[in-house]
Amino acid sequence: MTGFIANKTQTPAASGAINFYFIWLPVIIYAIVAGIMVFHLKYEKMEPKIKADLVARAEQRDA
């Protein structure tokens, strides 16, 4: 799609695409995953309270 030709000198578009796919795309993906992990850790700290609330609701419903 970017004009890559094996065993030849690459065009600026092909070189730019190679740089993007091997450098910037992984950086973007790691940043997204890091953001997800931050939210996961935030909600993981609240897990005991959430479980206790669910148990209390179940006991209240069954009573």
DSSP file (Angstrom, degrees, kcal/mol; ACC not computed):
  #  RESIDUE AA STRUCTURE BP1 BP2  ACC     N-H-->O    O-->H-N    N-H-->O    O-->H-N    TCO  KAPPA ALPHA  PHI   PSI    X-CA   Y-CA   Z-CA
    1    1 A M              0   0    0      0, 0.0    13,-0.0     0, 0.0     0, 0.0   0.000 360.0 360.0 360.0 -25.8    0.0    0.0    0.0
    2    2 A T        -     0   0    0     12,-0.1    15,-0.1     2,-0.0    12,-0.1   0.365 360.0 -96.4-107.9   5.3    2.9    2.4    0.6
    3    3 A G        +     0   0    0      1,-0.2     8,-0.4    10,-0.1     2,-0.2   0.713  59.6 169.5  92.1  21.3    5.1    1.3   -2.3
    4    4 A F        -     0   0    0      6,-0.1     2,-0.4    10,-0.1    -1,-0.2  -0.502   9.3-175.8 -69.2 131.0    7.4   -1.2   -0.5
    5    5 A I    >   -     0   0    0     -2,-0.2     3,-1.2     3,-0.2    -1,-0.0  -0.987  26.5-120.4-129.6 121.3    9.5   -3.2   -3.0
    6    6 A A  T 3  S+     0   0    0     -2,-0.4     3,-0.1     1,-0.2     0, 0.0  -0.267  91.0   8.7 -62.9 143.2   11.8   -5.9   -1.5
    7    7 A N  T 3  S+     0   0    0      1,-0.2     2,-0.3     3,-0.0    -1,-0.2   0.733 109.7 100.6  60.3  27.8   15.5   -5.6   -2.1
    8    8 A K  S <  S-     0   0    0     -3,-1.2     2,-0.3     0, 0.0    -1,-0.2  -0.897  86.7 -86.0-131.6 162.4   15.2   -2.1   -3.6
    9    9 A T        -     0   0    0     -2,-0.3     2,-0.2    -3,-0.1    -4,-0.0  -0.555  55.2-122.9 -66.9 131.9   15.8    1.4   -2.2
   10   10 A Q        -     0   0    0     -2,-0.3    -6,-0.1     1,-0.1    -1,-0.1  -0.484  14.3-119.2 -85.2 148.7   12.6    2.4   -0.6
   11   11 A T     >  -     0   0    0     -8,-0.4     4,-2.7    -2,-0.2     5,-0.2  -0.356  33.0-105.7 -72.7 161.5   10.6    5.5   -1.4
   12   12 A P  H  > S+     0   0    0      0, 0.0     4,-2.5     0, 0.0     5,-0.2   0.870 122.8  53.7 -57.5 -35.7   10.0    8.1    1.3
   13   13 A A  H  > S+     0   0    0      2,-0.2     4,-2.2     1,-0.2     5,-0.2   0.921 110.3  45.8 -65.4 -42.6    6.4    6.9    1.6
   14   14 A A  H  > S+     0   0    0      2,-0.2     4,-2.5     1,-0.2    -1,-0.2   0.915 113.4  49.3 -66.8 -42.5    7.6    3.3    2.2
   15   15 A S  H  X S+     0   0    0     -4,-2.7     4,-2.5     1,-0.2    -2,-0.2   0.908 111.2  50.1 -62.9 -41.1   10.3    4.4    4.7
   16   16 A G  H  X S+     0   0    0     -4,-2.5     4,-2.4    -5,-0.2    -1,-0.2   0.898 110.8  49.2 -63.5 -40.3    7.7    6.5    6.5
   17   17 A A  H  X S+     0   0    0     -4,-2.2     4,-2.9     2,-0.2     5,-0.2   0.910 110.3  50.6 -65.5 -41.8    5.3    3.6    6.7
   18   18 A I  H  X S+     0   0    0     -4,-2.5     4,-2.1     1,-0.2     5,-0.2   0.933 111.6  48.2 -61.9 -45.6    8.0    1.2    8.0
   19   19 A N  H  X>S+     0   0    0     -4,-2.5     4,-2.0     2,-0.2     5,-1.0   0.916 113.5  48.1 -60.2 -43.5    9.0    3.7   10.7
   20   20 A F  I  <>S+     0   0    0     -4,-2.4     5,-3.2     3,-0.2    -2,-0.2   0.950 113.9  44.9 -63.2 -49.2    5.3    4.2   11.7
   21   21 A Y  I  <5S+     0   0    0     -4,-2.9    -1,-0.2     1,-0.2    -2,-0.2   0.805 122.3  36.1 -69.0 -29.6    4.5    0.5   11.8
   22   22 A F  I  <5S+     0   0    0     -4,-2.1    -1,-0.2    -5,-0.2    -2,-0.2   0.647 133.6  18.8 -99.5 -15.6    7.7   -0.5   13.7
   23   23 A I  I  X5S+     0   0    0     -4,-2.0     4,-1.4    -5,-0.2    -3,-0.2   0.746 128.0  32.3-115.7 -60.6    8.1    2.5   16.0
   24   24 A W  I  ><S+     0   0    0     -5,-1.0     4,-2.6     2,-0.2     5,-0.2   0.871 112.1  57.0 -78.2 -38.2    4.9    4.6   16.4
   25   25 A L  H  ><S+     0   0    0     -5,-3.2     4,-2.5     1,-0.2    -1,-0.2   0.937 109.8  45.7 -61.1 -46.4    2.2    2.0   16.2
   26   26 A P  H  > S+     0   0    0      0, 0.0     4,-2.9     0, 0.0    -1,-0.2   0.899 111.9  52.9 -62.0 -37.5    3.6   -0.1   19.1
   27   27 A V  H  X S+     0   0    0     -4,-1.4     4,-2.1     2,-0.2    -2,-0.2   0.927 110.8  47.1 -61.5 -43.9    4.1    3.1   21.1
   28   28 A I  H  X S+     0   0    0     -4,-2.6     4,-2.2     2,-0.2    -1,-0.2   0.923 113.1  48.3 -63.7 -44.4    0.4    4.0   20.5
   29   29 A I  H  X S+     0   0    0     -4,-2.5     4,-2.5     1,-0.2    -2,-0.2   0.921 111.4  49.5 -63.6 -43.8   -0.7    0.5   21.4
   30   30 A Y  H  X S+     0   0    0     -4,-2.9     4,-2.5     1,-0.2    -1,-0.2   0.877 109.7  52.4 -62.9 -36.7    1.4    0.5   24.6
   31   31 A A  H  X S+     0   0    0     -4,-2.1     4,-2.2    -5,-0.2    -1,-0.2   0.912 109.9  48.2 -65.1 -41.8   -0.1    3.9   25.6
   32   32 A I  H  X S+     0   0    0     -4,-2.2     4,-2.2     2,-0.2    -2,-0.2   0.928 112.9  47.9 -63.2 -44.8   -3.6    2.6   25.1
   33   33 A V  H  X S+     0   0    0     -4,-2.5     4,-2.5     1,-0.2    -2,-0.2   0.895 109.6  53.2 -63.9 -39.7   -2.8   -0.5   27.2
   34   34 A A  H  X S+     0   0    0     -4,-2.5     4,-2.0     1,-0.2    -1,-0.2   0.907 108.7  50.3 -61.9 -40.9   -1.2    1.6   29.9
   35   35 A G  H  X S+     0   0    0     -4,-2.2     4,-1.8     1,-0.2    -2,-0.2   0.909 110.2  49.2 -62.6 -42.3   -4.4    3.7   30.1
   36   36 A I  H  X S+     0   0    0     -4,-2.2     4,-2.4     1,-0.2    -2,-0.2   0.908 109.6  52.3 -62.6 -41.6   -6.5    0.6   30.4
   37   37 A M  H  X S+     0   0    0     -4,-2.5     4,-2.8     2,-0.2     5,-0.2   0.869 105.0  55.5 -64.6 -36.2   -4.3   -0.7   33.1
   38   38 A V  H  X S+     0   0    0     -4,-2.0     4,-1.9     1,-0.2    -1,-0.2   0.941 111.5  43.4 -61.6 -46.4   -4.6    2.5   35.1
   39   39 A F  H  X S+     0   0    0     -4,-1.8     4,-2.2     2,-0.2    -2,-0.2   0.886 112.6  53.8 -66.5 -37.0   -8.4    2.3   35.1
   40   40 A H  H  X S+     0   0    0     -4,-2.4     4,-2.3     1,-0.2    -2,-0.2   0.934 109.3  47.3 -62.4 -45.5   -8.2   -1.4   35.9
   41   41 A L  H  X S+     0   0    0     -4,-2.8     4,-1.6     1,-0.2    -1,-0.2   0.874 109.4  55.0 -64.1 -36.3   -6.0   -0.8   38.9
   42   42 A K  H  X S+     0   0    0     -4,-1.9     4,-0.6    -5,-0.2    -1,-0.2   0.938 114.8  38.3 -61.2 -46.9   -8.4    2.0   40.1
   43   43 A Y  H  < S+     0   0    0     -4,-2.2     3,-0.3     1,-0.2     4,-0.3   0.761 108.5  62.9 -78.4 -24.2  -11.4   -0.4   40.0
   44   44 A E  H >< S+     0   0    0     -4,-2.3     3,-1.2     1,-0.2    -1,-0.2   0.861  98.5  56.7 -67.1 -34.2   -9.4   -3.3   41.3
   45   45 A K  H 3< S+     0   0    0     -4,-1.6     4,-0.3     1,-0.2    -1,-0.2   0.792 106.4  50.8 -65.0 -27.1   -8.8   -1.4   44.6
   46   46 A M  T 3X S+     0   0    0     -4,-0.6     4,-2.2    -3,-0.3    -1,-0.2   0.459  82.7  99.2 -87.9  -1.8  -12.6   -1.0   44.9
   47   47 A E  H <> S+     0   0    0     -3,-1.2     4,-2.8    -4,-0.3     5,-0.2   0.883  77.4  51.9 -58.5 -45.8  -13.2   -4.8   44.5
   48   48 A P  H  > S+     0   0    0      0, 0.0     4,-2.3     0, 0.0    -1,-0.2   0.912 112.2  47.0 -60.1 -40.0  -13.6   -5.7   48.2
   49   49 A K  H  > S+     0   0    0     -4,-0.3     4,-2.5    -3,-0.2    -2,-0.2   0.909 112.2  50.1 -66.1 -41.5  -16.2   -3.0   48.7
   50   50 A I  H  X S+     0   0    0     -4,-2.2     4,-2.3     2,-0.2    -1,-0.2   0.922 111.5  48.2 -63.1 -44.5  -18.1   -4.0   45.6
   51   51 A K  H  X S+     0   0    0     -4,-2.8     4,-2.3     1,-0.2    -1,-0.2   0.907 111.4  50.4 -62.7 -41.2  -18.2   -7.6   46.6
   52   52 A A  H  X S+     0   0    0     -4,-2.3     4,-2.5    -5,-0.2    -2,-0.2   0.908 110.4  50.0 -63.9 -41.0  -19.4   -6.7   50.1
   53   53 A D  H  X S+     0   0    0     -4,-2.5     4,-2.5     2,-0.2    -2,-0.2   0.900 110.3  50.3 -62.9 -40.9  -22.1   -4.5   48.6
   54   54 A L  H  X S+     0   0    0     -4,-2.3     4,-2.3     2,-0.2    -2,-0.2   0.901 110.9  48.5 -65.4 -40.5  -23.2   -7.4   46.3
   55   55 A V  H  X S+     0   0    0     -4,-2.3     4,-2.5     2,-0.2    -2,-0.2   0.921 111.7  50.1 -64.2 -43.1  -23.4   -9.8   49.3
   56   56 A A  H  X S+     0   0    0     -4,-2.5     4,-2.4     1,-0.2    -2,-0.2   0.906 111.1  48.8 -63.0 -41.5  -25.4   -7.3   51.3
   57   57 A R  H  X S+     0   0    0     -4,-2.5     4,-2.6     2,-0.2    -1,-0.2   0.911 111.5  49.5 -64.0 -41.4  -27.8   -6.8   48.4
   58   58 A A  H  X S+     0   0    0     -4,-2.3     4,-2.1     2,-0.2    -2,-0.2   0.906 112.5  47.2 -65.0 -40.4  -28.2  -10.5   48.0
   59   59 A E  H  X S+     0   0    0     -4,-2.5     4,-1.3     2,-0.2    -1,-0.2   0.895 113.0  49.3 -66.9 -39.2  -28.9  -11.0   51.7
   60   60 A Q  H  < S+     0   0    0     -4,-2.4    -2,-0.2    -5,-0.2    -1,-0.2   0.895 112.1  48.1 -66.9 -39.3  -31.3   -8.1   51.7
   61   61 A R  H  < S+     0   0    0     -4,-2.6    -2,-0.2     1,-0.2    -1,-0.2   0.882 113.4  47.3 -67.7 -38.4  -33.2   -9.6   48.7
   62   62 A D  H  <        0   0    0     -4,-2.1    -1,-0.2     1,-0.2    -2,-0.2   0.703 360.0 360.0 -77.0 -20.0  -33.3  -13.0   50.3
   63   63 A A     <        0   0    0     -4,-1.3    -1,-0.2    -5,-0.1    -2,-0.2   0.490 360.0 360.0 -77.2 360.0  -34.5  -11.8   53.6
